[in-house]
């Protein structure tokens, strides 16, 4: 008998072969995912109450044999895929809500609702996660454990992830999730690129408001009034200096005053002036220091003018922190699924924010960016997230489906990091 030839060093490993077949299966599912994405895109809804969006997701999941429940305080969908044998649980998330943006893409499936648009890619997130649910359901017999599919409203400022956690999404599988993963599309990354980093990946985001109270009067006699307008203007400048002179150069923080209002007529000095803006930080210690600094600076500058300042800081989302071990696992798994050229470490923390941060505070996991730069433009030229002209390369949906599925399968097969109970 002729002995078999020696194995080629170029032959794929069994795990790589499985990863390759996942991408092939994802490409076969992609047309349905694109159709779902376009249906979702055409009917955007805001906030926590998304009945039409919820119905589209439920219809798309119908027939997959999943344990499905909907939210009580919000239009969420939680679906659980159980394998034939016991094992760990992994959560995969997609957000569902749109933005108050008037679409300018001119796409044939553009928003039918005036003033609303899926300008942050949540339509693609839902479509990719539904595709991953279909792919994994077809491989149910190979799953040792459970996959929780988290379809979450209210990411754009309404703390939807926190609401779902309060309603038990992390325990939906019958045990607390052992890991969590999410993808977020990014039009300013090359199509098909996957990027993430260990540790802080996205910033905490807080809102602040300062009301300067003076004493109004006639604009021709400012000496008889206490004008709050120059005090407010000096507070704006002083707040910017608080970052550059109050924090170390390697301590990332962004403070932007984005609103400044005062007065009702040109001949009247108003009683009050108001300013507001956003604060972005990547550590809790810096976040608290800046909260205190905003109040201190506003109060001190106003006092120098003989006025008073009332400051309100509204905490937003916490820092999105990727677990280092899970991040390394995602990088390796994505390389095997999509190819090494497509995968890399994000070079710096982004100062945007995400409410997936609430999930990552409770469960080890990671959020990754998936590049969707549309054809015909470079990543630097592509309209950014939240732009009324933001579009995506729909061919990338297959990569997202395969990435979700491969992370889930590899983790449940023992390829990912485990936490100690």
Helices and strands as residue ranges (DSSP letters): H 14-42, H 51-61, E 67-70, E 77-82, E 85-95, H 122-138, G 140-142, E 144-152, H 160-166, G 169-171, E 179-186, E 194-196, E 199-202, E 204-213, E 217-218, G 222-224, H 228-246, E 253-262, E 268-269, E 272-281, H 284-304, E 308-314, E 320-322, H 324-338, G 340-342, E 343-345, H 356-362, E 365-371, G 394-396, H 397-410, I 411-415
